[in-house]
Amino acid sequence: MTRSERERLIPTGFCWCCGKEIGLGKFFAQGHDKAAEAAYMAVHHEGSVARLLADTGFGPGADETIQEAALDRGGWQLCPRGCGYAGAPASVANHVRKYHTKEN
């Protein structure tokens, strides 16, 4: 299933982390996206990113790294300056501005 084929998520007016009423247009109360992420990690992966990667097939000996998967099908891109940095488009743009300007 491609990203465009996935069901579109709709904010409900309630925080998806704690259920608090927050108004339409948001999924989370301020800061609760990270709290929900941490809670999920605690419940499903012992609070460990290493465990998450191993549990999802990206641990040692995997056919591809999580970075390769993100570049292939997660919308990530490589730095156009060839330094090897990879990330979401906005992150790559920030990286280029910070590390690949004439002043640096």
SULTA-V770271 format. One record per helix or strand. SS is the DSSP state (H for helix, E for strand). FROM is the first residue (numbers start at 1). TO is the last residue. If there is no record, write none. Layout:
BEGIN
SS;FROM;TO / SS;FROM;TO
END
This chain:
BEGIN
H;3;5 / E;14;14 / E;21;21 / H;32;45 / H;49;55 / H;66;73 / E;77;78 / E;86;87 / H;89;99
END
